[in-house]
Structures are given as C-alpha cells and as structure tokens.
Amino acid sequence: MKLDWNKIVCNAITVLVASVFVGAAAQLWSGVQTIDSRIESNLVEIKATQDVLSAQIDRANGRLAEILPLILIDDTFDKPQKGAKNLIDERVQEQIQKQSRP
C-alpha cells in the first residue's frame, strides 16, 4: 500500500485554512454581539437621562415664559406647545425617516 503524501498534505492544509476562517468568523460574531449589547445598554442610559433632563427643560421654559415678559417689555418668548421629550422624539423619527430614504 502506497500513501499519496501530496493528497494528505493538501487535505491537511485545506482543513487548517477552513478552521482558521471558521475561527475568525466566530470571533467576529462574538465581537458584534458584544458591541450590540454595549449599544443597547448605552441607549437605556441615554433614554433615562433624556427623561430626567426633558422634565427640567420644560420647567425652565415655563419659568422663562413667566419671567421674560417682566424683564423685557416687548419679549415674544412663548412657551413651547410640546414638551422637550416630544420634540426630541419627533427629531429622532425625522432622522430615522431621512436615513431610510434612498
């Protein structure tokens, strides 16, 4: 029985190359999953901060609407009709729609 060393070596190299590609794909997938979880946790923190700050901005706008007419006689500052959170949500939706258009 004669061994065909050429075929054995070629098959071994093929298996090695395939293993490297599968390992690289697994590492890439792991990295993508890690980034996705980081983004998701950051979005939760950003939304919580937005909730807190938008209420404070609404209160500040209300106070400005009360104070400015007392300081400046012809001041035209009007309290916004919508709250800061609603305005932010509208801007986000506009950005999403702009990105989804070709």
N, CA and C atoms as a LAMMPS dump frame, in Angstrom:
ITEM: TIMESTEP
0
ITEM: NUMBER OF ATOMS
306
ITEM: BOX BOUNDS ff ff ff
-5.0000000000000000e+02 5.0000000000000000e+02
-5.0000000000000000e+02 5.0000000000000000e+02
-5.0000000000000000e+02 5.0000000000000000e+02
ITEM: ATOMS id mol type element x y z
1 1 1 N 0.842 -1.168 0
2 1 2 C 0 0 0
3 1 3 C 0.888 1.232 0
4 2 1 N 0.623 2.084 -0.955
5 2 2 C 1.429 3.278 -1.114
6 2 3 C 0.588 4.491 -0.709
7 3 1 N 1.145 5.363 0.134
8 3 2 C 0.446 6.565 0.588
9 3 3 C 0.699 7.705 -0.404
10 4 1 N -0.37 8.437 -0.692
11 4 2 C -0.224 9.604 -1.555
12 4 3 C -0.056 10.828 -0.656
13 5 1 N 1.206 11.124 -0.357
14 5 2 C 1.52 12.211 0.57
15 5 3 C 1.046 13.569 0.054
16 6 1 N 1.006 13.753 -1.224
17 6 2 C 0.562 15.011 -1.803
18 6 3 C -0.899 15.279 -1.434
19 7 1 N -1.769 14.275 -1.559
20 7 2 C -3.182 14.43 -1.205
21 7 3 C -3.352 14.634 0.296
22 8 1 N -2.589 13.93 1.089
23 8 2 C -2.683 14.043 2.542
24 8 3 C -2.302 15.457 2.985
25 9 1 N -1.218 15.976 2.454
26 9 2 C -0.766 17.322 2.817
27 9 3 C -1.768 18.368 2.334
28 10 1 N -2.284 18.216 1.114
29 10 2 C -3.266 19.173 0.585
30 10 3 C -4.539 19.16 1.421
31 11 1 N -5 17.992 1.795
32 11 2 C -6.2 17.899 2.637
33 11 3 C -5.953 18.517 4.014
34 12 1 N -4.788 18.287 4.578
35 12 2 C -4.474 18.858 5.886
36 12 3 C -4.431 20.388 5.812
37 13 1 N -3.85 20.922 4.752
38 13 2 C -3.782 22.381 4.598
39 13 3 C -5.185 22.954 4.392
40 14 1 N -6.013 22.251 3.62
41 14 2 C -7.387 22.701 3.393
42 14 3 C -8.164 22.753 4.697
43 15 1 N -8.016 21.723 5.52
44 15 2 C -8.694 21.688 6.82
45 15 3 C -8.173 22.807 7.712
46 16 1 N -6.894 23.054 7.694
47 16 2 C -6.312 24.117 8.501
48 16 3 C -6.841 25.486 8.071
49 17 1 N -6.876 25.758 6.777
50 17 2 C -7.372 27.036 6.273
51 17 3 C -8.851 27.202 6.618
52 18 1 N -9.641 26.155 6.437
53 18 2 C -11.067 26.215 6.768
54 18 3 C -11.261 26.481 8.257
55 19 1 N -10.454 25.852 9.089
56 19 2 C -10.547 26.068 10.536
57 19 3 C -10.226 27.509 10.909
58 20 1 N -9.242 28.084 10.255
59 20 2 C -8.882 29.479 10.521
60 20 3 C -10.05 30.398 10.158
61 21 1 N -10.675 30.166 9.01
62 21 2 C -11.808 31.001 8.599
63 21 3 C -12.993 30.85 9.547
64 22 1 N -13.274 29.635 9.982
65 22 2 C -14.381 29.416 10.927
66 22 3 C -14.064 30.093 12.256
67 23 1 N -12.843 30.001 12.714
68 23 2 C -12.449 30.67 13.957
69 23 3 C -12.554 32.182 13.842
70 24 1 N -12.141 32.727 12.709
71 24 2 C -12.236 34.173 12.503
72 24 3 C -13.696 34.617 12.471
73 25 1 N -14.546 33.832 11.83
74 25 2 C -15.967 34.168 11.786
75 25 3 C -16.582 34.119 13.183
76 26 1 N -16.177 33.143 13.979
77 26 2 C -16.689 33.05 15.348
78 26 3 C -16.239 34.244 16.187
79 27 1 N -15 34.659 16.034
80 27 2 C -14.505 35.833 16.76
81 27 3 C -15.237 37.094 16.329
82 28 1 N -15.473 37.236 15.042
83 28 2 C -16.197 38.393 14.526
84 28 3 C -17.615 38.427 15.078
85 29 1 N -18.282 37.283 15.077
86 29 2 C -19.645 37.213 15.599
87 29 3 C -19.673 37.568 17.085
88 30 1 N -18.717 37.094 17.824
89 30 2 C -18.635 37.404 19.254
90 30 3 C -18.445 38.905 19.464
91 31 1 N -17.591 39.516 18.655
92 31 2 C -17.365 40.951 18.761
93 31 3 C -18.606 41.756 18.435
94 32 1 N -19.338 41.328 17.413
95 32 2 C -20.568 42.018 17.037
96 32 3 C -21.594 41.928 18.165
97 33 1 N -21.719 40.778 18.773
98 33 2 C -22.667 40.616 19.871
99 33 3 C -22.289 41.493 21.063
100 34 1 N -21.008 41.619 21.334
101 34 2 C -20.543 42.467 22.427
102 34 3 C -20.87 43.933 22.149
103 35 1 N -20.633 44.367 20.918
104 35 2 C -20.929 45.754 20.557
105 35 3 C -22.42 46.021 20.646
106 36 1 N -23.24 45.08 20.174
107 36 2 C -24.692 45.251 20.25
108 36 3 C -25.164 45.41 21.691
109 37 1 N -24.62 44.62 22.599
110 37 2 C -25.046 44.721 23.994
111 37 3 C -24.589 46.046 24.605
112 38 1 N -23.412 46.523 24.227
113 38 2 C -22.953 47.831 24.718
114 38 3 C -23.853 48.952 24.213
115 39 1 N -24.195 48.9 22.944
116 39 2 C -25.067 49.923 22.368
117 39 3 C -26.417 49.906 23.07
118 40 1 N -26.96 48.732 23.298
119 40 2 C -28.269 48.627 23.955
120 40 3 C -28.222 49.188 25.372
121 41 1 N -27.173 48.892 26.116
122 41 2 C -27.084 49.42 27.48
123 41 3 C -26.889 50.94 27.467
124 42 1 N -26.14 51.455 26.498
125 42 2 C -25.97 52.903 26.389
126 42 3 C -27.278 53.588 26.016
127 43 1 N -28.072 52.96 25.154
128 43 2 C -29.36 53.543 24.792
129 43 3 C -30.287 53.638 25.997
130 44 1 N -30.254 52.64 26.857
131 44 2 C -31.082 52.679 28.064
132 44 3 C -30.659 53.858 28.941
133 45 1 N -29.362 54.052 29.112
134 45 2 C -28.867 55.167 29.918
135 45 3 C -29.21 56.516 29.277
136 46 1 N -29.093 56.603 27.964
137 46 2 C -29.407 57.857 27.274
138 46 3 C -30.888 58.186 27.424
139 47 1 N -31.749 57.196 27.284
140 47 2 C -33.187 57.434 27.423
141 47 3 C -33.543 57.862 28.843
142 48 1 N -32.902 57.275 29.841
143 48 2 C -33.158 57.673 31.223
144 48 3 C -32.715 59.115 31.457
145 49 1 N -31.565 59.47 30.931
146 49 2 C -31.079 60.847 31.06
147 49 3 C -32.013 61.815 30.334
148 50 1 N -32.473 61.414 29.176
149 50 2 C -33.398 62.245 28.407
150 50 3 C -34.689 62.489 29.187
151 51 1 N -35.199 61.459 29.846
152 51 2 C -36.428 61.62 30.632
153 51 3 C -36.231 62.631 31.759
154 52 1 N -35.103 62.535 32.431
155 52 2 C -34.838 63.443 33.552
156 52 3 C -34.641 64.873 33.053
157 53 1 N -33.816 65.03 32.027
158 53 2 C -33.499 66.377 31.548
159 53 3 C -34.672 67.051 30.844
160 54 1 N -35.491 66.282 30.14
161 54 2 C -36.598 66.914 29.417
162 54 3 C -37.609 67.525 30.383
163 55 1 N -37.843 66.884 31.514
164 55 2 C -38.748 67.468 32.511
165 55 3 C -38.165 68.769 33.072
166 56 1 N -36.868 68.796 33.31
167 56 2 C -36.234 70.006 33.821
168 56 3 C -36.245 71.121 32.781
169 57 1 N -36.055 70.776 31.526
170 57 2 C -36.101 71.784 30.461
171 57 3 C -37.499 72.367 30.346
172 58 1 N -38.516 71.517 30.458
173 58 2 C -39.893 72.006 30.392
174 58 3 C -40.186 72.982 31.527
175 59 1 N -39.703 72.666 32.732
176 59 2 C -39.897 73.576 33.861
177 59 3 C -39.157 74.892 33.637
178 60 1 N -37.927 74.81 33.118
179 60 2 C -37.151 76.026 32.859
180 60 3 C -37.829 76.881 31.787
181 61 1 N -38.359 76.248 30.746
182 61 2 C -39.068 77.003 29.712
183 61 3 C -40.304 77.682 30.279
184 62 1 N -41.013 76.997 31.156
185 62 2 C -42.187 77.591 31.787
186 62 3 C -41.832 78.81 32.613
187 63 1 N -40.759 78.686 33.374
188 63 2 C -40.311 79.822 34.195
189 63 3 C -39.838 80.98 33.316
190 64 1 N -39.134 80.683 32.229
191 64 2 C -38.695 81.735 31.316
192 64 3 C -39.894 82.459 30.705
193 65 1 N -40.923 81.701 30.354
194 65 2 C -42.117 82.327 29.784
195 65 3 C -42.781 83.258 30.794
196 66 1 N -42.648 82.958 32.087
197 66 2 C -43.215 83.825 33.124
198 66 3 C -42.33 85.035 33.414
199 67 1 N -41.004 84.83 33.434
200 67 2 C -40.073 85.867 33.865
201 67 3 C -39.747 86.882 32.775
202 68 1 N -39.521 86.42 31.548
203 68 2 C -39.077 87.324 30.487
204 68 3 C -40.043 88.47 30.202
205 69 1 N -41.34 88.276 30.216
206 69 2 C -42.212 89.434 29.992
207 69 3 C -42.077 90.504 31.078
208 70 1 N -41.662 90.118 32.278
209 70 2 C -41.46 91.084 33.346
210 70 3 C -40.17 91.885 33.143
211 71 1 N -39.18 91.262 32.514
212 71 2 C -37.884 91.906 32.318
213 71 3 C -37.86 92.708 31.018
214 72 1 N -38.299 92.084 29.952
215 72 2 C -38.295 92.71 28.633
216 72 3 C -39.738 92.973 28.218
217 73 1 N -40.039 94.218 27.967
218 73 2 C -41.425 94.592 27.704
219 73 3 C -41.954 93.989 26.407
220 74 1 N -41.16 94.021 25.35
221 74 2 C -41.667 93.502 24.076
222 74 3 C -41.152 92.094 23.771
223 75 1 N -40.908 91.319 24.784
224 75 2 C -40.4 89.963 24.6
225 75 3 C -41.479 89.075 23.988
226 76 1 N -41.086 88.276 23.023
227 76 2 C -42.043 87.392 22.363
228 76 3 C -41.749 85.926 22.664
229 77 1 N -41.093 85.649 23.756
230 77 2 C -40.789 84.264 24.11
231 77 3 C -42.087 83.557 24.487
232 78 1 N -42.38 82.511 23.77
233 78 2 C -43.564 81.717 24.064
234 78 3 C -43.127 80.342 24.545
235 79 1 N -43.834 79.862 25.517
236 79 2 C -43.556 78.519 25.997
237 79 3 C -43.9 77.542 24.873
238 80 1 N -43.002 76.596 24.603
239 80 2 C -43.264 75.643 23.517
240 80 3 C -44.573 74.881 23.755
241 81 1 N -45.264 74.595 22.66
242 81 2 C -46.534 73.879 22.761
243 81 3 C -46.329 72.425 23.176
244 82 1 N -45.197 71.867 22.785
245 82 2 C -44.889 70.47 23.113
246 82 3 C -43.76 70.443 24.122
247 83 1 N -43.709 69.372 24.878
248 83 2 C -42.626 69.197 25.835
249 83 3 C -41.329 68.825 25.136
250 84 1 N -40.236 68.955 25.857
251 84 2 C -38.915 68.662 25.289
252 84 3 C -38.825 67.21 24.839
253 85 1 N -39.39 66.299 25.606
254 85 2 C -39.335 64.872 25.25
255 85 3 C -40.041 64.629 23.923
256 86 1 N -41.189 65.246 23.739
257 86 2 C -41.915 65.075 22.474
258 86 3 C -41.131 65.647 21.305
259 87 1 N -40.502 66.808 21.518
260 87 2 C -39.707 67.41 20.454
261 87 3 C -38.506 66.538 20.093
262 88 1 N -37.868 65.969 21.108
263 88 2 C -36.723 65.077 20.867
264 88 3 C -37.18 63.843 20.103
265 89 1 N -38.295 63.256 20.527
266 89 2 C -38.806 62.069 19.845
267 89 3 C -39.141 62.364 18.38
268 90 1 N -39.699 63.537 18.121
269 90 2 C -40.004 63.914 16.739
270 90 3 C -38.739 64.051 15.907
271 91 1 N -37.71 64.662 16.488
272 91 2 C -36.435 64.806 15.761
273 91 3 C -35.828 63.438 15.455
274 92 1 N -35.9 62.527 16.425
275 92 2 C -35.358 61.184 16.21
276 92 3 C -36.106 60.502 15.073
277 93 1 N -37.418 60.603 15.067
278 93 2 C -38.211 59.998 13.994
279 93 3 C -37.869 60.609 12.64
280 94 1 N -37.66 61.928 12.599
281 94 2 C -37.269 62.578 11.347
282 94 3 C -35.933 62.046 10.847
283 95 1 N -34.972 61.877 11.768
284 95 2 C -33.66 61.356 11.379
285 95 3 C -33.78 59.931 10.856
286 96 1 N -34.608 59.124 11.493
287 96 2 C -34.799 57.733 11.05
288 96 3 C -35.405 57.713 9.654
289 97 1 N -36.391 58.587 9.424
290 97 2 C -37.018 58.626 8.102
291 97 3 C -36.049 59.101 7.045
292 98 1 N -35.192 60.07 7.359
293 98 2 C -34.197 60.547 6.396
294 98 3 C -33.209 59.446 6.045
295 99 1 N -32.811 58.651 7.049
296 99 2 C -31.856 57.583 6.804
297 99 3 C -32.47 56.44 6.004
298 100 1 N -33.762 56.207 6.159
299 100 2 C -34.391 55.092 5.467
300 100 3 C -34.729 55.422 4.016
301 101 1 N -34.735 56.706 3.658
302 101 2 C -34.998 57.093 2.273
303 101 3 C -33.741 56.867 1.437
304 102 1 N -33.942 56.386 0.201
305 102 2 C -32.769 56.142 -0.671
306 102 3 C -32.165 57.419 -1.196
